[in-house]
Amino acid sequence: MREVGFIFDLDGVIVDTAKYHYLAWKNLANELGFEFTKQQNELFKGVSRKKSLEILLDLGKVKATQEQFDGWMVEKNVDYLAYIEKMDESEILPDVPKVLQFLKSNTIPISLGSASKNARPILEKVNLFTYFDAIVDGNSVSKAKPNPEVFLIAAKELGVSPENCVVFEDAVAGIQAANAANMLSIGIGDKEVLHEADYVFTDFTQIELEFLKKLAKI
């Protein structure tokens, strides 16, 4: 077993694809005859596409057959993919490459732990794919966060025991999943929202290399 491993969520941690998810869900909501606000979109953070659609239909009081439900799932994803097709390195959140480069240069194993089924193409679009030793995404898991499955699989793939893993998350469900996996949880975002995390930073610009060294046991 390796001594320590780092696991990163994707949306809102490495890149800001939340805005594209919001636009795609908003387009679908408008098509179904109701408005969908940015505030309501907060309910979708760290949540699977299936669960997100269930929430959306509940918000709009829309009933659906299984065929309609499946069709809307596909429609939303096609719309979202059209947005991320245009992504490039400018979409990477501040100082993420600095942190990944530091870990890579010190041979610290790195995994992605994301609910996104589009994680691989996104990482390739922004030229960060090669930093990751393992990628665990929505295609690899059956249980959504706050279930810890995604992080436990990531730890196993990195060859690191769960209690020696560090998780970066921007969603409450993700923090809860990391805590349930007995991992060190670091929230990226609002301290009041992510209060269950062991540490919270607004973004990676606030994280000093000395802090990373301590986490990485260097």
C-alpha positions as CSV (number, residue, x, y, z in Angstrom):
1,M,0.0,0.0,0.0
2,R,1.2,3.5,-0.8
3,E,1.4,5.9,2.2
4,V,-0.9,8.6,1.0
5,G,-3.2,9.4,-2.0
6,F,-5.1,12.4,-3.2
7,I,-8.6,12.3,-4.8
8,F,-10.2,15.2,-6.6
9,D,-13.8,15.7,-7.6
10,L,-14.1,17.3,-11.0
11,D,-17.0,19.8,-11.3
12,G,-16.4,22.8,-9.2
13,V,-13.0,21.6,-8.0
14,I,-10.8,21.2,-11.1
15,V,-13.0,22.9,-13.7
16,D,-16.2,24.9,-13.5
17,T,-18.6,22.8,-15.6
18,A,-21.5,23.6,-13.2
19,K,-22.5,26.5,-15.4
20,Y,-22.9,24.2,-18.3
21,H,-24.9,21.7,-16.3
22,Y,-27.1,24.6,-15.2
23,L,-27.7,25.8,-18.8
24,A,-28.5,22.3,-20.0
25,W,-31.0,21.7,-17.1
26,K,-32.5,25.2,-17.6
27,N,-33.0,24.5,-21.3
28,L,-34.8,21.3,-20.5
29,A,-36.9,22.9,-17.8
30,N,-37.9,25.7,-20.2
31,E,-38.9,23.1,-22.8
32,L,-41.1,21.4,-20.2
33,G,-42.7,24.7,-19.4
34,F,-41.2,26.0,-16.2
35,E,-38.3,28.1,-14.9
36,F,-35.1,26.7,-13.3
37,T,-33.0,29.1,-11.2
38,K,-29.4,29.1,-10.2
39,Q,-30.5,28.8,-6.6
40,Q,-32.4,25.6,-7.4
41,N,-29.3,24.3,-9.3
42,E,-27.5,24.1,-6.0
43,L,-29.6,21.1,-5.2
44,F,-27.8,19.3,-8.0
45,K,-24.2,19.6,-6.7
46,G,-22.5,16.2,-6.4
47,V,-25.7,14.5,-7.5
48,S,-26.0,11.9,-10.4
49,R,-27.8,12.8,-13.6
50,K,-30.7,10.5,-12.9
51,K,-31.2,11.9,-9.4
52,S,-30.9,15.5,-10.8
53,L,-33.6,14.8,-13.4
54,E,-35.9,13.4,-10.6
55,I,-35.4,16.6,-8.7
56,L,-36.0,18.8,-11.7
57,L,-39.3,17.0,-12.6
58,D,-40.3,17.3,-8.9
59,L,-39.6,21.0,-9.0
60,G,-41.7,21.5,-12.1
61,K,-44.4,19.0,-10.9
62,V,-43.9,17.1,-14.2
63,K,-44.9,13.5,-14.5
64,A,-43.0,11.2,-16.9
65,T,-43.2,7.8,-18.3
66,Q,-40.0,5.7,-18.2
67,E,-39.5,6.4,-21.9
68,Q,-39.9,10.1,-21.5
69,F,-37.5,10.1,-18.5
70,D,-34.8,8.2,-20.4
71,G,-35.2,10.5,-23.4
72,W,-34.8,13.6,-21.3
73,M,-31.7,12.1,-19.7
74,V,-30.1,11.7,-23.1
75,E,-31.3,15.1,-24.3
76,K,-29.8,16.9,-21.3
77,N,-26.5,15.1,-21.8
78,V,-26.3,15.9,-25.5
79,D,-27.0,19.6,-24.7
80,Y,-24.3,19.5,-22.0
81,L,-21.8,17.8,-24.3
82,A,-22.3,20.5,-26.9
83,Y,-21.1,23.1,-24.3
84,I,-18.1,21.1,-23.0
85,E,-17.0,20.4,-26.6
86,K,-15.7,24.0,-26.6
87,M,-13.8,23.7,-23.3
88,D,-10.0,24.4,-23.2
89,E,-7.3,25.0,-20.6
90,S,-8.9,28.4,-19.7
91,E,-11.7,26.5,-17.9
92,I,-9.3,25.1,-15.3
93,L,-9.9,26.7,-11.9
94,P,-7.1,28.9,-10.3
95,D,-3.9,27.1,-9.1
96,V,-5.3,23.6,-9.8
97,P,-2.3,22.8,-12.2
98,K,0.1,24.0,-9.5
99,V,-1.3,21.6,-7.0
100,L,-1.4,18.7,-9.5
101,Q,2.2,19.4,-10.6
102,F,3.4,19.5,-7.0
103,L,1.9,16.1,-6.3
104,K,3.1,14.6,-9.5
105,S,6.6,15.8,-9.0
106,N,6.6,14.1,-5.6
107,T,5.2,10.9,-7.0
108,I,2.0,11.2,-4.9
109,P,-0.7,9.0,-6.5
110,I,-3.7,11.1,-7.8
111,S,-7.2,9.9,-8.6
112,L,-10.3,11.5,-9.9
113,G,-13.5,10.7,-7.9
114,S,-16.4,12.2,-9.8
115,A,-20.1,11.5,-10.5
116,S,-19.6,12.9,-14.0
117,K,-19.9,10.3,-16.8
118,N,-18.0,12.8,-19.0
119,A,-14.9,13.1,-16.8
120,R,-12.4,11.6,-19.3
121,P,-13.3,13.8,-22.3
122,I,-13.3,16.9,-20.0
123,L,-9.9,16.1,-18.6
124,E,-8.6,15.6,-22.1
125,K,-10.1,18.9,-23.3
126,V,-8.3,20.8,-20.6
127,N,-5.0,18.8,-20.9
128,L,-5.0,17.4,-17.4
129,F,-5.7,13.8,-18.2
130,T,-2.1,12.7,-17.8
131,Y,-1.8,13.9,-14.1
132,F,-4.2,11.1,-13.0
133,D,-3.1,7.6,-12.0
134,A,-6.8,6.5,-11.7
135,I,-10.1,7.9,-12.9
136,V,-13.2,6.8,-11.1
137,D,-16.3,8.5,-12.6
138,G,-20.0,8.0,-13.1
139,N,-19.3,5.0,-15.4
140,S,-17.5,3.2,-12.6
141,V,-19.9,3.4,-9.7
142,S,-23.5,2.3,-9.0
143,K,-24.1,4.4,-5.8
144,A,-24.1,8.3,-5.9
145,K,-22.5,10.5,-3.2
146,P,-23.0,10.8,-0.2
147,N,-22.4,7.0,-0.5
148,P,-18.6,6.7,-0.3
149,E,-18.3,4.1,-3.1
150,V,-16.6,6.4,-5.6
151,F,-13.8,7.3,-3.1
152,L,-13.3,3.8,-1.8
153,I,-12.8,2.5,-5.4
154,A,-10.4,5.4,-6.0
155,A,-8.4,4.4,-2.9
156,K,-8.3,0.8,-4.0
157,E,-7.1,1.7,-7.5
158,L,-4.3,4.0,-6.1
159,G,-3.3,1.2,-3.7
160,V,-3.8,3.5,-0.6
161,S,-5.8,2.7,2.5
162,P,-8.9,5.0,2.8
163,E,-7.7,6.6,6.0
164,N,-4.6,7.8,4.2
165,C,-6.5,9.5,1.4
166,V,-7.2,13.2,1.0
167,V,-10.3,14.3,-0.9
168,F,-11.0,17.7,-2.5
169,E,-14.7,18.4,-2.9
170,D,-17.0,21.3,-3.5
171,A,-20.4,19.7,-2.6
172,V,-21.9,18.7,0.7
173,A,-22.7,15.2,-0.6
174,G,-19.1,14.8,-1.6
175,I,-17.8,15.9,1.8
176,Q,-20.2,13.5,3.5
177,A,-19.0,10.7,1.2
178,A,-15.3,11.4,2.0
179,N,-16.1,11.5,5.7
180,A,-18.1,8.2,5.4
181,A,-15.0,6.7,3.8
182,N,-12.9,7.8,6.7
183,M,-10.8,10.1,4.5
184,L,-9.5,13.6,5.2
185,S,-12.0,16.0,3.5
186,I,-11.1,19.3,2.1
187,G,-13.9,21.6,1.0
188,I,-13.4,24.0,-1.9
189,G,-16.0,26.8,-1.7
190,D,-18.1,28.3,1.1
191,K,-17.0,27.5,4.6
192,E,-20.6,27.8,6.0
193,V,-21.9,25.4,3.3
194,L,-19.0,22.9,3.6
195,H,-18.7,23.0,7.4
196,E,-18.6,19.2,7.7
197,A,-15.2,19.2,6.0
198,D,-12.0,18.9,7.9
199,Y,-10.6,22.0,6.1
200,V,-12.3,24.5,3.8
201,F,-10.6,26.9,1.3
202,T,-12.3,29.3,-1.1
203,D,-10.1,27.9,-3.9
204,F,-6.7,26.4,-4.5
205,T,-5.0,29.8,-4.4
206,Q,-5.4,29.7,-0.6
207,I,-3.6,26.4,-0.3
208,E,0.1,26.8,0.6
209,L,2.7,24.2,-0.5
210,E,3.7,23.7,3.1
211,F,0.1,22.5,3.8
212,L,0.3,20.1,0.9
213,K,3.6,18.8,2.1
214,K,2.1,18.1,5.5
215,L,-0.9,16.3,3.9
216,A,1.4,14.3,1.6
217,K,3.7,13.5,4.5
218,I,6.7,14.8,2.6
